[in-house]
């Protein structure tokens, strides 16, 4: 029993977790011809809350309510993992990353994210506004503009050999590299 618990508490390698995520697509297709994606849930929630007021939200969102349950399961699973399956060891960070974080006046992470950036008082700073508010807007805008999120395009769209999903996934990757290597260091220097 201890070996099972230890295997759940440790991060899974990519060759285990990747195929498990990938198998979600054929499972959803077999169980009801459902498309995998998370960003559509915002539209479903808005359609449920704003019935009949905006033409974009005038559709039968109840047909897609399974997707809301799926997203709820992701949230519940994340909460369960953090609450019950978190290892008691401190977070290990490479010395090179600690050195880089110190150049931006960030301490060694005590959580899974830098608390100096992601807290309510940081929202009043230029750094916080750029990272959380502008970044959140850009993710939402980009998701709508691309016709779906990274999981919908990169997992579902690519597995169905959809050309627009390949283009979107390439653009997501380029944006991620530029954001992580050029924009993030620039923003953190404020």
C-alpha positions as CSV (number, residue, x, y, z in Angstrom):
1,X,0.0,0.0,0.0
2,X,2.9,2.4,0.8
3,X,4.4,1.9,-2.7
4,X,1.1,2.8,-4.3
5,X,0.8,5.9,-2.2
6,X,4.4,6.9,-2.9
7,X,3.8,6.5,-6.7
8,X,0.8,8.8,-6.4
9,X,2.7,11.4,-4.4
10,X,5.6,11.6,-6.8
11,X,5.3,13.5,-10.2
12,X,4.6,11.0,-13.0
13,X,7.0,10.9,-15.9
14,X,5.9,12.3,-19.3
15,X,5.6,8.8,-20.8
16,X,2.9,7.9,-18.3
17,X,1.0,11.1,-17.9
18,X,1.1,12.2,-21.6
19,X,-0.6,9.0,-22.9
20,X,-3.2,9.2,-20.1
21,X,-4.1,12.7,-21.2
22,X,-4.0,11.7,-24.8
23,X,-6.4,8.7,-24.2
24,X,-9.0,11.2,-23.0
25,X,-9.7,12.1,-26.6
26,X,-10.7,8.7,-27.9
27,X,-12.5,7.9,-24.6
28,X,-14.7,11.1,-25.0
29,X,-15.3,10.2,-28.7
30,X,-16.3,6.6,-27.8
31,X,-18.5,7.6,-24.9
32,X,-20.6,10.1,-26.7
33,X,-18.9,11.8,-29.7
34,X,-17.7,14.6,-27.4
35,X,-14.9,17.0,-28.3
36,X,-12.2,17.7,-25.7
37,X,-11.6,21.3,-24.7
38,X,-11.9,23.5,-21.6
39,X,-12.3,27.1,-22.9
40,X,-15.8,26.5,-24.2
41,X,-17.0,26.3,-20.6
42,X,-16.8,30.0,-20.2
43,X,-19.3,30.3,-23.1
44,X,-21.6,27.7,-21.5
45,X,-21.5,29.5,-18.1
46,X,-22.3,32.8,-19.8
47,X,-25.2,31.2,-21.7
48,X,-26.6,29.8,-18.5
49,X,-26.3,33.1,-16.7
50,X,-27.3,35.5,-19.6
51,X,-30.1,33.6,-21.4
52,X,-31.4,35.4,-24.4
53,X,-29.6,38.7,-23.9
54,X,-26.6,38.2,-26.3
55,X,-27.0,36.4,-29.6
56,X,-23.6,34.6,-29.1
57,X,-25.0,32.9,-26.0
58,X,-28.3,31.9,-27.6
59,X,-27.9,28.1,-27.9
60,X,-28.8,25.0,-25.9
61,X,-25.9,25.0,-23.4
62,X,-27.4,22.1,-21.5
63,X,-26.4,19.7,-24.3
64,X,-22.8,20.6,-23.4
65,X,-23.2,20.5,-19.6
66,X,-21.0,17.3,-19.5
67,X,-18.1,19.7,-20.3
68,X,-18.9,21.8,-17.2
69,X,-18.8,18.6,-15.1
70,X,-15.5,17.6,-16.8
71,X,-14.0,21.0,-15.9
72,X,-15.4,20.7,-12.4
73,X,-13.7,17.4,-12.1
74,X,-10.4,19.0,-13.1
75,X,-10.8,21.6,-10.4
76,X,-11.9,19.0,-7.8
77,X,-9.0,16.8,-8.7
78,X,-6.5,19.7,-8.4
79,X,-7.9,20.6,-5.0
80,X,-7.8,16.9,-3.9
81,X,-4.2,16.6,-5.0
82,X,-3.0,19.8,-3.3
83,X,-5.0,19.0,-0.1
84,X,-4.3,15.3,0.3
85,X,-1.5,14.2,-2.0
86,X,1.1,16.9,-1.5
87,X,4.5,15.6,-0.3
88,X,5.7,17.1,2.9
89,X,9.2,17.8,1.5
90,X,10.1,21.4,0.7
91,X,10.0,22.5,-2.9
92,X,13.4,21.9,-4.6
93,X,14.6,24.6,-7.0
94,X,17.8,24.5,-9.0
95,X,20.6,26.8,-7.9
96,X,20.6,28.4,-11.3
97,X,16.9,29.3,-11.0
98,X,17.4,30.6,-7.5
99,X,20.2,32.9,-8.8
100,X,17.9,34.2,-11.6
101,X,15.0,34.7,-9.2
102,X,17.2,36.8,-6.9
103,X,18.0,39.2,-9.8
104,X,14.3,40.0,-9.9
105,X,14.0,40.4,-6.1
106,X,12.1,37.1,-5.7
107,X,12.9,34.8,-2.9
108,X,13.1,31.0,-3.0
109,X,9.6,29.8,-3.7
110,X,7.8,28.5,-0.6
111,X,4.8,27.4,-2.7
112,X,4.4,26.3,-6.2
113,X,4.4,29.9,-7.4
114,X,6.2,33.1,-6.4
115,X,4.1,34.6,-3.6
116,X,5.7,38.0,-4.3
117,X,3.9,38.1,-7.6
118,X,0.7,36.2,-7.1
119,X,-1.1,37.8,-4.1
120,X,-3.7,40.5,-3.7
121,X,-1.2,43.2,-2.8
122,X,0.8,42.6,-5.9
123,X,-2.2,43.5,-8.1
124,X,-1.5,47.2,-7.2
125,X,2.0,47.0,-8.8
126,X,2.8,47.4,-12.4
127,X,4.4,44.0,-12.4
128,X,1.2,42.4,-10.9
129,X,-1.1,44.3,-13.4
130,X,1.0,43.1,-16.4
131,X,1.3,39.5,-15.2
132,X,-2.2,38.9,-13.8
133,X,-4.6,41.3,-15.4
134,X,-3.1,42.0,-18.8
135,X,-1.8,38.4,-19.0
136,X,-5.3,37.0,-18.2
137,X,-6.9,39.2,-20.8
138,X,-4.4,38.1,-23.4
139,X,-5.1,34.4,-22.6
140,X,-8.8,35.0,-22.8
141,X,-8.6,37.0,-26.0
142,X,-6.2,34.6,-27.6
143,X,-8.3,31.6,-26.8
144,X,-11.3,33.2,-28.4
145,X,-9.4,34.5,-31.4
146,X,-7.8,31.0,-32.0
147,X,-11.2,29.3,-31.7
148,X,-10.1,27.3,-28.7
149,X,-7.6,26.7,-26.0
150,X,-4.3,24.9,-25.9
151,X,-5.9,21.7,-24.7
152,X,-8.6,21.8,-27.4
153,X,-6.2,22.5,-30.2
154,X,-3.1,20.6,-29.1
155,X,-4.8,17.5,-27.7
156,X,-8.1,17.2,-29.6
157,X,-7.5,19.1,-32.8
158,X,-4.1,17.6,-33.5
159,X,-5.4,14.1,-32.8
160,X,-8.1,14.7,-35.5
161,X,-5.5,16.0,-37.9
162,X,-7.1,19.5,-38.1
163,X,-4.9,22.0,-40.0
164,X,-6.1,25.0,-38.0
165,X,-5.1,23.2,-34.7
166,X,-1.6,22.6,-36.0
167,X,-1.2,26.3,-36.9
168,X,-2.7,27.3,-33.5
169,X,-0.4,24.9,-31.6
170,X,2.7,26.2,-33.4
171,X,1.6,29.8,-32.5
172,X,1.0,28.8,-28.9
173,X,4.5,27.3,-28.7
174,X,6.1,30.3,-30.3
175,X,4.2,32.6,-28.0
176,X,5.2,30.5,-25.0
177,X,8.9,30.7,-25.9
178,X,8.8,34.4,-26.5
179,X,6.8,35.0,-23.4
180,X,9.0,32.9,-21.1
181,X,12.3,34.0,-22.5
182,X,11.8,37.7,-23.5
183,X,8.6,39.2,-22.0
184,X,8.7,37.5,-18.6
185,X,12.3,38.6,-17.8
186,X,11.4,42.1,-19.0
187,X,8.2,42.3,-16.8
188,X,10.0,40.8,-13.8
189,X,12.7,43.5,-14.0
190,X,10.1,46.2,-13.0
